[in-house]
Amino acid sequence: MSGQLEGKSAIVIGGARGIGEGVVEELVREGAEVILADTREDLARQVADRFPSRVEAFKANIASKADMEALAALTMKRFGKIDILCQVAGIYPVCILEDLPEEEWDLVLSVNLKGPFLAMRACLPHMKKAGYGRVILTGSITGSIVSWPEHSAYASSKAGLVGLARTAAIECATHGITVNVIQPGNVDTENVRRERGPNHVAEMSLAVPMRRLATPADCGKAIVFLASEGASYITGTTLVLDGGQVLLEAKV
C-alpha cells in the first residue's frame, strides 16, 4: 500500500462481485473509504464486512434516478464530499440482432449507458462545489474498438459510454474534475466462468498475446491510477486493458 488515495472518499457502483469487487479492494488498499453500491445487498455486505470502517454497503440500482440521488446524498452525509465516482455495474446479455427483444435493448442501454449518466448527474454538482473529482467509467474494448456477434446492445452501450465521458470531461475541465474510461478486454470473473464456462476462458486467453485474461485486480489498479494525482492531467481519454488483444491482425 502506498496510500496514494488516503483521505479520499469513493463510490463504487457494482462493487459486490467480479470487477467491482477488485476495484473496491484496490481503492481500500490505497487508503480510500468506499460506499459500495449494488443491487445485491447481501453480496455487498459480505465485501464490506471484510473492510470494517472502510467500506459501507448500500443497495442501489444504477438505472434508478432516485437510487443514484440517494447514493450521492449518503456519501455526502458520510464523508462530506465525493472525491471518486467509479461506475462498474453493467450487464451483457447476448442475442443476435434480429431476434433481440426491444425490452432487452432498453434494459441494456438503461443500465450500461443511462445509469452512468444518472450517477454522474447526481454526483457532479457536489464535485463542482468542492472543485475536485475523479470519475472513472467502465467501458469495454467491445463497441468502440472491436465487436462480436450477439453483442449489438452491449457494444452500443459501451461505445456510447466513451462519448458520454468525453463530453463530461469537457464540461468539467475547469472544475478540477477528470472523467475517463477504462476499457477492459475479457476479464476472468466468477460470473464469466459460470455463465460462459471454463472453455470460454481458455479459448479467449489464446486470443491474447499475454496469454491470460485480465483480473479484477488489474482493473482496480487502473482505476486507482486514474483516481490518483498522477493522472491529474488526464481527462476524456480511454485506457485499454486487454493484454494486447486488439493489436492482432489474426489469431495467433
C-alpha positions in Angstrom: 0.0 0.0 0.0 1.4 3.4 -1.0 -1.6 5.3 0.5 -2.0 7.4 -2.7 -5.7 7.7 -2.0 -5.5 8.3 1.7 -8.3 10.6 2.9 -10.3 10.2 -0.4 -13.9 9.2 -0.4 -15.1 6.9 -3.2 -18.3 5.5 -4.6 -18.2 2.1 -6.4 -21.4 1.2 -8.2 -21.5 -2.6 -8.9 -18.8 -3.4 -6.4 -20.2 -6.6 -4.9 -18.6 -9.1 -7.2 -16.3 -9.5 -10.2 -14.5 -6.4 -11.5 -16.2 -4.2 -8.9 -15.0 -6.2 -6.0 -11.5 -5.9 -7.3 -11.9 -2.2 -7.6 -13.1 -1.9 -4.0 -10.1 -3.9 -2.8 -7.6 -1.8 -4.7 -9.2 1.5 -3.6 -9.1 0.4 0.0 -5.6 -0.8 -0.3 -4.6 2.7 -1.4 -6.3 4.3 1.6 -9.7 5.3 0.2 -13.0 4.9 2.1 -15.7 3.4 0.0 -19.5 3.4 -0.4 -20.2 0.1 -2.2 -23.5 0.3 -4.1 -25.0 -2.8 -5.7 -28.4 -4.3 -6.4 -27.2 -7.4 -4.4 -27.1 -6.0 -0.9 -26.3 -9.4 0.6 -23.1 -9.7 -1.5 -22.2 -6.0 -1.0 -22.4 -6.6 2.8 -20.1 -9.6 2.5 -17.5 -7.4 0.8 -18.0 -4.6 3.2 -17.6 -6.9 6.2 -14.0 -7.6 5.0 -13.1 -4.0 5.4 -14.7 -2.8 8.6 -14.9 1.0 8.9 -13.5 1.4 5.4 -16.4 0.1 3.2 -20.1 0.7 3.7 -22.7 -1.3 1.6 -25.7 0.4 0.1 -28.5 -1.2 -2.0 -28.9 0.7 -5.2 -29.8 0.2 -8.9 -27.7 2.4 -11.2 -30.6 2.7 -13.6 -32.7 4.4 -11.0 -32.6 8.2 -10.7 -33.9 8.0 -7.1 -31.2 5.5 -6.1 -28.4 7.5 -7.6 -29.6 10.7 -5.8 -29.9 8.7 -2.6 -26.4 7.3 -3.1 -24.9 10.8 -3.6 -26.7 12.1 -0.5 -25.5 9.2 1.6 -21.9 9.7 0.5 -22.1 13.4 1.3 -23.6 12.7 4.7 -21.0 10.1 5.5 -17.9 11.9 4.2 -18.9 15.5 3.4 -17.5 15.1 -0.1 -17.4 12.8 -3.2 -13.9 12.5 -4.4 -14.1 9.5 -6.7 -17.0 8.0 -8.6 -16.5 4.6 -10.2 -19.1 3.0 -12.3 -18.6 -0.7 -12.7 -22.2 -2.0 -12.9 -23.1 -3.4 -16.3 -25.0 -6.3 -18.0 -24.1 -8.2 -21.1 -26.9 -10.5 -22.4 -26.3 -11.9 -25.8 -28.7 -12.2 -28.7 -28.5 -11.9 -32.5 -29.7 -8.5 -33.7 -32.9 -9.6 -35.5 -34.1 -11.6 -32.5 -33.2 -9.0 -29.9 -36.4 -8.0 -28.0 -36.9 -4.3 -27.7 -37.3 -4.7 -23.9 -33.8 -6.3 -23.7 -32.2 -3.5 -25.8 -33.8 -0.9 -23.5 -32.6 -2.7 -20.4 -29.0 -2.9 -21.5 -28.9 0.8 -22.5 -30.7 1.7 -19.3 -28.1 0.0 -17.1 -24.9 0.5 -19.1 -25.4 4.0 -20.5 -28.3 5.8 -18.8 -27.1 4.5 -15.5 -23.7 6.2 -15.6 -25.4 9.4 -16.8 -27.7 9.3 -13.8 -24.8 8.6 -11.4 -22.7 11.5 -12.8 -25.7 13.8 -12.7 -26.2 13.1 -9.0 -22.5 13.4 -8.1 -21.1 16.2 -10.3 -22.8 19.1 -8.5 -21.0 18.1 -5.3 -17.7 17.7 -7.1 -18.0 21.0 -8.8 -18.8 22.7 -5.5 -15.6 21.2 -4.0 -13.6 21.9 -7.1 -12.3 18.4 -7.2 -13.4 15.0 -8.6 -12.4 11.8 -10.4 -14.9 10.0 -12.5 -13.9 6.6 -13.9 -16.4 4.7 -16.0 -16.0 1.0 -17.0 -16.3 0.5 -20.7 -15.0 -2.3 -22.9 -13.0 -2.9 -26.0 -16.3 -4.2 -27.4 -18.1 -1.4 -29.1 -15.7 1.4 -29.7 -12.7 -0.8 -30.8 -14.0 -4.3 -31.7 -17.2 -6.2 -31.6 -18.7 -9.7 -31.6 -21.8 -11.4 -32.8 -24.8 -11.2 -30.5 -23.4 -8.1 -28.7 -25.2 -5.3 -30.5 -26.9 -3.8 -27.4 -23.8 -4.2 -25.2 -21.5 -2.8 -27.9 -23.7 0.1 -28.5 -23.9 1.0 -24.8 -20.1 0.8 -24.3 -19.4 2.9 -27.4 -21.9 5.4 -26.1 -20.1 5.5 -22.8 -17.0 6.9 -24.4 -18.9 9.7 -26.0 -20.6 10.5 -22.6 -17.2 10.6 -20.9 -15.6 12.9 -23.5 -18.5 15.4 -23.3 -18.5 15.3 -19.5 -14.7 15.8 -19.4 -15.0 19.0 -21.5 -17.8 20.3 -19.3 -15.9 19.5 -16.1 -12.4 20.5 -17.1 -12.5 23.9 -15.4 -13.9 22.5 -12.2 -10.9 20.3 -11.1 -12.8 17.1 -12.3 -11.4 14.5 -14.6 -13.6 11.9 -16.5 -12.1 8.8 -18.0 -13.0 5.3 -19.2 -11.2 2.0 -18.7 -11.7 -0.4 -21.5 -11.0 -4.0 -20.4 -10.9 -6.9 -22.8 -12.1 -10.2 -21.4 -11.9 -10.4 -17.6 -11.7 -13.6 -15.7 -14.5 -13.4 -13.1 -16.7 -15.9 -11.4 -19.7 -14.7 -13.4 -17.9 -15.2 -16.7 -16.8 -18.7 -15.7 -20.3 -19.6 -14.5 -22.2 -18.2 -17.5 -19.8 -19.0 -20.3 -17.8 -21.8 -18.9 -14.1 -22.5 -18.4 -13.6 -23.4 -22.1 -14.5 -19.8 -23.0 -11.8 -18.5 -20.6 -9.2 -20.9 -22.1 -10.1 -20.1 -25.7 -10.2 -16.3 -25.2 -6.8 -16.5 -23.4 -5.4 -17.9 -26.7 -6.5 -14.7 -28.4 -4.5 -12.5 -26.1 -0.7 -12.0 -26.7 -0.1 -12.2 -22.9 -2.0 -15.5 -22.9 -4.2 -14.6 -20.0 -7.4 -12.6 -19.3 -7.5 -9.5 -17.2 -8.2 -9.9 -13.5 -10.4 -7.7 -11.4 -7.3 -6.5 -9.6 -5.9 -5.4 -13.0 -9.0 -3.2 -13.5 -8.8 -2.0 -9.9 -5.2 -0.9 -10.3 -6.0 1.0 -13.5 -8.8 2.8 -11.7 -6.6 3.7 -8.8 -4.2 5.3 -11.2 -6.9 7.4 -12.9 -8.1 8.4 -9.4 -4.6 9.4 -8.3 -2.7 12.7 -8.5 -0.5 11.0 -11.1 -3.4 11.2 -13.5 -4.5 14.8 -12.7 -3.8 16.0 -16.2 -5.6 13.0 -17.9 -9.2 13.5 -18.9 -11.6 12.5 -21.6 -9.5 9.5 -22.5 -9.7 5.7 -22.6 -7.3 3.2 -21.0 -7.3 -0.1 -22.8 -6.6 -3.2 -20.6 -6.6 -6.1 -22.9 -3.1 -7.7 -22.8 -2.6 -6.7 -26.4 -5.8 -8.4 -27.7 -6.8 -5.7 -30.2 -3.3 -5.5 -31.7 -3.5 -8.7 -33.7 -4.4 -8.9 -37.4 -5.3 -12.5 -37.0 -5.5 -15.1 -34.2 -2.1 -16.5 -33.3 
